[in-house]
């Protein structure tokens, strides 16, 4: 199983353990799954967070 899918399932399970009722809580679980998916994309090297947080925006001065 790819690490990305493991991260997705871990995020979903942790979110589900955190909240177990209602529509709003279901959205929290979906958000936790998305965060787990993104974290594993970074760990695998498929996503570079410096593109989004401004680390790569430095230009020669």
Biopython code that builds the backbone (N, CA, C, O; Angstrom):
import numpy as np
from Bio.PDB.StructureBuilder import StructureBuilder

atoms = [
    (1, "UNK", "N", (0.852, -1.175, 0.000)),
    (1, "UNK", "CA", (0.000, 0.000, 0.000)),
    (1, "UNK", "C", (0.896, 1.235, 0.000)),
    (1, "UNK", "O", (1.879, 1.309, 0.737)),
    (2, "UNK", "N", (0.540, 2.190, -0.831)),
    (2, "UNK", "CA", (1.336, 3.411, -0.929)),
    (2, "UNK", "C", (1.239, 4.225, 0.364)),
    (2, "UNK", "O", (0.187, 4.261, 1.001)),
    (3, "UNK", "N", (2.324, 4.867, 0.742)),
    (3, "UNK", "CA", (2.303, 5.693, 1.956)),
    (3, "UNK", "C", (1.261, 6.808, 1.907)),
    (3, "UNK", "O", (0.745, 7.218, 2.946)),
    (4, "UNK", "N", (0.949, 7.297, 0.719)),
    (4, "UNK", "CA", (-0.074, 8.334, 0.605)),
    (4, "UNK", "C", (-1.420, 7.822, 1.088)),
    (4, "UNK", "O", (-2.143, 8.532, 1.787)),
    (5, "UNK", "N", (-1.761, 6.596, 0.720)),
    (5, "UNK", "CA", (-3.027, 6.017, 1.153)),
    (5, "UNK", "C", (-3.010, 5.719, 2.648)),
    (5, "UNK", "O", (-4.036, 5.838, 3.319)),
    (6, "UNK", "N", (-1.864, 5.336, 3.163)),
    (6, "UNK", "CA", (-1.750, 5.104, 4.604)),
    (6, "UNK", "C", (-2.012, 6.412, 5.349)),
    (6, "UNK", "O", (-2.738, 6.430, 6.343)),
    (7, "UNK", "N", (-1.424, 7.496, 4.871)),
    (7, "UNK", "CA", (-1.651, 8.801, 5.493)),
    (7, "UNK", "C", (-3.099, 9.227, 5.421)),
    (7, "UNK", "O", (-3.634, 9.793, 6.375)),
    (8, "UNK", "N", (-3.738, 8.959, 4.294)),
    (8, "UNK", "CA", (-5.149, 9.280, 4.148)),
    (8, "UNK", "C", (-5.987, 8.504, 5.163)),
    (8, "UNK", "O", (-6.835, 9.090, 5.836)),
    (9, "UNK", "N", (-5.762, 7.199, 5.282)),
    (9, "UNK", "CA", (-6.531, 6.380, 6.213)),
    (9, "UNK", "C", (-6.248, 6.743, 7.661)),
    (9, "UNK", "O", (-7.159, 6.727, 8.489)),
    (10, "UNK", "N", (-5.013, 7.067, 7.978)),
    (10, "UNK", "CA", (-4.694, 7.474, 9.351)),
    (10, "UNK", "C", (-5.426, 8.762, 9.700)),
    (10, "UNK", "O", (-5.990, 8.886, 10.787)),
    (11, "UNK", "N", (-5.417, 9.712, 8.785)),
    (11, "UNK", "CA", (-6.138, 10.957, 9.030)),
    (11, "UNK", "C", (-7.627, 10.732, 9.204)),
    (11, "UNK", "O", (-8.255, 11.336, 10.074)),
    (12, "UNK", "N", (-8.197, 9.860, 8.376)),
    (12, "UNK", "CA", (-9.621, 9.564, 8.495)),
    (12, "UNK", "C", (-9.953, 8.868, 9.801)),
    (12, "UNK", "O", (-10.953, 9.192, 10.443)),
    (13, "UNK", "N", (-9.128, 7.922, 10.196)),
    (13, "UNK", "CA", (-9.383, 7.194, 11.438)),
    (13, "UNK", "C", (-9.231, 8.099, 12.652)),
    (13, "UNK", "O", (-10.043, 8.038, 13.576)),
    (14, "UNK", "N", (-8.199, 8.938, 12.658)),
    (14, "UNK", "CA", (-8.021, 9.858, 13.784)),
    (14, "UNK", "C", (-9.162, 10.861, 13.861)),
    (14, "UNK", "O", (-9.644, 11.180, 14.948)),
    (15, "UNK", "N", (-9.586, 11.351, 12.720)),
    (15, "UNK", "CA", (-10.719, 12.270, 12.710)),
    (15, "UNK", "C", (-11.988, 11.589, 13.176)),
    (15, "UNK", "O", (-12.787, 12.180, 13.903)),
    (16, "UNK", "N", (-12.173, 10.353, 12.763)),
    (16, "UNK", "CA", (-13.350, 9.597, 13.181)),
    (16, "UNK", "C", (-13.321, 9.318, 14.678)),
    (16, "UNK", "O", (-14.356, 9.362, 15.343)),
    (17, "UNK", "N", (-12.143, 9.033, 15.201)),
    (17, "UNK", "CA", (-12.023, 8.801, 16.641)),
    (17, "UNK", "C", (-12.281, 10.086, 17.424)),
    (17, "UNK", "O", (-12.776, 10.041, 18.550)),
    (18, "UNK", "N", (-11.949, 11.219, 16.834)),
    (18, "UNK", "CA", (-12.137, 12.505, 17.504)),
    (18, "UNK", "C", (-13.615, 12.881, 17.592)),
    (18, "UNK", "O", (-14.090, 13.365, 18.619)),
    (19, "UNK", "N", (-14.321, 12.647, 16.499)),
    (19, "UNK", "CA", (-15.738, 13.028, 16.462)),
    (19, "UNK", "C", (-16.556, 11.904, 15.847)),
    (19, "UNK", "O", (-16.170, 11.350, 14.817)),
    (20, "UNK", "N", (-17.659, 11.565, 16.453)),
    (20, "UNK", "CA", (-18.437, 10.429, 15.981)),
    (20, "UNK", "C", (-19.909, 10.752, 15.737)),
    (20, "UNK", "O", (-20.746, 9.851, 15.800)),
    (21, "UNK", "N", (-20.247, 12.009, 15.463)),
    (21, "UNK", "CA", (-21.653, 12.293, 15.230)),
    (21, "UNK", "C", (-21.837, 13.597, 14.461)),
    (21, "UNK", "O", (-21.056, 14.535, 14.624)),
    (22, "UNK", "N", (-22.859, 13.655, 13.632)),
    (22, "UNK", "CA", (-23.277, 14.884, 12.979)),
    (22, "UNK", "C", (-22.543, 15.227, 11.688)),
    (22, "UNK", "O", (-21.476, 14.691, 11.391)),
    (23, "UNK", "N", (-23.157, 16.149, 10.924)),
    (23, "UNK", "CA", (-22.614, 16.555, 9.628)),
    (23, "UNK", "C", (-21.341, 17.377, 9.772)),
    (23, "UNK", "O", (-20.383, 17.192, 9.022)),
    (24, "UNK", "N", (-21.339, 18.285, 10.739)),
    (24, "UNK", "CA", (-20.153, 19.118, 10.951)),
    (24, "UNK", "C", (-18.932, 18.283, 11.302)),
    (24, "UNK", "O", (-17.827, 18.555, 10.835)),
    (25, "UNK", "N", (-19.137, 17.277, 12.119)),
    (25, "UNK", "CA", (-18.046, 16.390, 12.485)),
    (25, "UNK", "C", (-17.579, 15.566, 11.291)),
    (25, "UNK", "O", (-16.395, 15.248, 11.175)),
    (26, "UNK", "N", (-18.519, 15.217, 10.395)),
    (26, "UNK", "CA", (-18.133, 14.499, 9.193)),
    (26, "UNK", "C", (-17.180, 15.351, 8.350)),
    (26, "UNK", "O", (-16.243, 14.829, 7.747)),
    (27, "UNK", "N", (-17.422, 16.654, 8.314)),
    (27, "UNK", "CA", (-16.531, 17.544, 7.575)),
    (27, "UNK", "C", (-15.147, 17.610, 8.224)),
    (27, "UNK", "O", (-14.133, 17.719, 7.534)),
    (28, "UNK", "N", (-15.117, 17.545, 9.544)),
    (28, "UNK", "CA", (-13.832, 17.524, 10.255)),
    (28, "UNK", "C", (-13.053, 16.266, 9.887)),
    (28, "UNK", "O", (-11.839, 16.322, 9.695)),
    (29, "UNK", "N", (-13.744, 15.135, 9.789)),
    (29, "UNK", "CA", (-13.098, 13.879, 9.402)),
    (29, "UNK", "C", (-12.542, 13.990, 7.982)),
    (29, "UNK", "O", (-11.427, 13.540, 7.717)),
    (30, "UNK", "N", (-13.306, 14.583, 7.074)),
    (30, "UNK", "CA", (-12.832, 14.769, 5.703)),
    (30, "UNK", "C", (-11.605, 15.677, 5.676)),
    (30, "UNK", "O", (-10.667, 15.420, 4.921)),
    (31, "UNK", "N", (-11.600, 16.719, 6.476)),
    (31, "UNK", "CA", (-10.453, 17.619, 6.548)),
    (31, "UNK", "C", (-9.231, 16.899, 7.108)),
    (31, "UNK", "O", (-8.117, 17.088, 6.619)),
    (32, "UNK", "N", (-9.438, 16.077, 8.130)),
    (32, "UNK", "CA", (-8.332, 15.306, 8.704)),
    (32, "UNK", "C", (-7.754, 14.344, 7.663)),
    (32, "UNK", "O", (-6.539, 14.158, 7.602)),
    (33, "UNK", "N", (-8.606, 13.739, 6.855)),
    (33, "UNK", "CA", (-8.145, 12.859, 5.792)),
    (33, "UNK", "C", (-7.338, 13.610, 4.754)),
    (33, "UNK", "O", (-6.316, 13.114, 4.279)),
    (34, "UNK", "N", (-7.787, 14.800, 4.399)),
    (34, "UNK", "CA", (-7.061, 15.613, 3.420)),
    (34, "UNK", "C", (-5.700, 16.031, 3.961)),
    (34, "UNK", "O", (-4.711, 16.035, 3.228)),
    (35, "UNK", "N", (-5.650, 16.382, 5.236)),
    (35, "UNK", "CA", (-4.372, 16.750, 5.848)),
    (35, "UNK", "C", (-3.422, 15.554, 5.869)),
    (35, "UNK", "O", (-2.239, 15.698, 5.559)),
    (36, "UNK", "N", (-3.926, 14.384, 6.231)),
    (36, "UNK", "CA", (-3.096, 13.180, 6.216)),
    (36, "UNK", "C", (-2.575, 12.871, 4.823)),
    (36, "UNK", "O", (-1.423, 12.467, 4.663)),
    (37, "UNK", "N", (-3.413, 13.058, 3.821)),
    (37, "UNK", "CA", (-3.012, 12.830, 2.428)),
    (37, "UNK", "C", (-1.901, 13.791, 2.025)),
    (37, "UNK", "O", (-0.914, 13.377, 1.418)),
    (38, "UNK", "N", (-2.054, 15.071, 2.359)),
    (38, "UNK", "CA", (-1.041, 16.066, 1.999)),
    (38, "UNK", "C", (0.276, 15.832, 2.733)),
    (38, "UNK", "O", (1.350, 15.989, 2.152)),
    (39, "UNK", "N", (0.196, 15.461, 3.996)),
    (39, "UNK", "CA", (1.425, 15.189, 4.756)),
    (39, "UNK", "C", (2.204, 14.046, 4.118)),
    (39, "UNK", "O", (3.426, 14.125, 3.995)),
    (40, "UNK", "N", (1.520, 12.996, 3.716)),
    (40, "UNK", "CA", (2.216, 11.865, 3.103)),
    (40, "UNK", "C", (2.751, 12.225, 1.715)),
    (40, "UNK", "O", (3.770, 11.672, 1.299)),
    (41, "UNK", "N", (2.102, 13.126, 0.993)),
    (41, "UNK", "CA", (2.631, 13.598, -0.283)),
    (41, "UNK", "C", (3.954, 14.325, -0.055)),
    (41, "UNK", "O", (4.887, 14.181, -0.845)),
    (42, "UNK", "N", (4.037, 15.104, 1.019)),
    (42, "UNK", "CA", (5.280, 15.801, 1.355)),
    (42, "UNK", "C", (6.353, 14.794, 1.752)),
    (42, "UNK", "O", (7.501, 14.916, 1.325)),
    (43, "UNK", "N", (5.994, 13.799, 2.565)),
    (43, "UNK", "CA", (6.947, 12.782, 3.013)),
    (43, "UNK", "C", (7.485, 11.993, 1.824)),
    (43, "UNK", "O", (8.671, 11.665, 1.784)),
    (44, "UNK", "N", (6.622, 11.685, 0.857)),
    (44, "UNK", "CA", (7.049, 10.942, -0.330)),
    (44, "UNK", "C", (7.887, 11.795, -1.274)),
    (44, "UNK", "O", (8.553, 11.259, -2.159)),
    (45, "UNK", "N", (7.864, 13.110, -1.100)),
    (45, "UNK", "CA", (8.618, 13.992, -1.976)),
    (45, "UNK", "C", (7.861, 14.390, -3.226)),
    (45, "UNK", "O", (8.453, 14.952, -4.147)),
    (46, "UNK", "N", (6.569, 14.114, -3.284)),
    (46, "UNK", "CA", (5.771, 14.458, -4.453)),
    (46, "UNK", "C", (5.227, 15.883, -4.379)),
    (46, "UNK", "O", (4.730, 16.409, -5.374)),
    (47, "UNK", "N", (5.319, 16.507, -3.211)),
    (47, "UNK", "CA", (4.813, 17.852, -3.017)),
    (47, "UNK", "C", (5.862, 18.649, -2.257)),
    (47, "UNK", "O", (6.368, 18.200, -1.228)),
    (48, "UNK", "N", (6.188, 19.833, -2.765)),
    (48, "UNK", "CA", (7.187, 20.682, -2.129)),
    (48, "UNK", "C", (6.483, 21.849, -1.442)),
    (48, "UNK", "O", (5.997, 22.758, -2.115)),
    (49, "UNK", "N", (6.422, 21.835, -0.109)),
    (49, "UNK", "CA", (5.683, 22.888, 0.589)),
    (49, "UNK", "C", (6.323, 24.265, 0.458)),
    (49, "UNK", "O", (5.645, 25.269, 0.674)),
    (50, "UNK", "N", (7.600, 24.347, 0.112)),
    (50, "UNK", "CA", (8.239, 25.653, -0.023)),
    (50, "UNK", "C", (7.648, 26.449, -1.180)),
    (50, "UNK", "O", (7.764, 27.675, -1.207)),
    (51, "UNK", "N", (7.015, 25.767, -2.137)),
    (51, "UNK", "CA", (6.344, 26.477, -3.223)),
    (51, "UNK", "C", (5.152, 27.274, -2.706)),
    (51, "UNK", "O", (4.764, 28.272, -3.312)),
    (52, "UNK", "N", (4.573, 26.842, -1.599)),
    (52, "UNK", "CA", (3.357, 27.459, -1.088)),
    (52, "UNK", "C", (3.577, 28.350, 0.122)),
    (52, "UNK", "O", (2.726, 29.184, 0.431)),
    (53, "UNK", "N", (4.703, 28.192, 0.817)),
    (53, "UNK", "CA", (4.925, 28.998, 2.017)),
    (53, "UNK", "C", (5.930, 30.116, 1.807)),
    (53, "UNK", "O", (6.291, 30.808, 2.759)),
    (54, "UNK", "N", (6.385, 30.303, 0.580)),
    (54, "UNK", "CA", (7.249, 31.432, 0.265)),
    (54, "UNK", "C", (8.734, 31.136, 0.369)),
    (54, "UNK", "O", (9.541, 32.043, 0.163)),
    (55, "UNK", "N", (9.125, 29.938, 0.671)),
    (55, "UNK", "CA", (10.546, 29.606, 0.765)),
    (55, "UNK", "C", (11.268, 29.695, -0.569)),
    (55, "UNK", "O", (12.461, 29.995, -0.606)),
    (56, "UNK", "N", (10.571, 29.441, -1.651)),
    (56, "UNK", "CA", (11.181, 29.461, -2.982)),
    (56, "UNK", "C", (11.031, 30.824, -3.648)),
    (56, "UNK", "O", (11.489, 31.010, -4.775)),
    (57, "UNK", "N", (10.396, 31.780, -2.969)),
    (57, "UNK", "CA", (10.146, 33.064, -3.613)),
    (57, "UNK", "C", (11.317, 34.037, -3.488)),
    (57, "UNK", "O", (11.266, 35.138, -4.036)),
    (58, "UNK", "N", (12.355, 33.646, -2.782)),
    (58, "UNK", "CA", (13.518, 34.521, -2.638)),
    (58, "UNK", "C", (14.272, 34.580, -3.951)),
    (58, "UNK", "O", (14.606, 33.558, -4.550)),
    (59, "UNK", "N", (14.522, 35.771, -4.367)),
    (59, "UNK", "CA", (15.266, 35.967, -5.618)),
    (59, "UNK", "C", (16.544, 36.704, -5.286)),
    (59, "UNK", "O", (16.654, 37.362, -4.252)),
    (60, "UNK", "N", (17.501, 36.582, -6.175)),
    (60, "UNK", "CA", (18.781, 37.272, -5.956)),
    (60, "UNK", "C", (18.584, 38.776, -5.785)),
    (60, "UNK", "O", (17.975, 39.437, -6.626)),
    (61, "UNK", "N", (19.105, 39.295, -4.697)),
    (61, "UNK", "CA", (18.971, 40.713, -4.422)),
    (61, "UNK", "C", (20.182, 41.482, -4.821)),
    (61, "UNK", "O", (20.223, 42.701, -4.652)),
]
sb = StructureBuilder()
sb.init_structure("model")
sb.init_model(0)
sb.init_chain("A")
sb.init_seg("    ")
for serial, (resi, resn, name, xyz) in enumerate(atoms, 1):
    if name == "N":
        sb.init_residue(resn, " ", resi, " ")
    sb.init_atom(name, np.array(xyz, "f"), 0.0, 1.0, " ", f" {name:<3s}", serial, name[0])
structure = sb.get_structure()
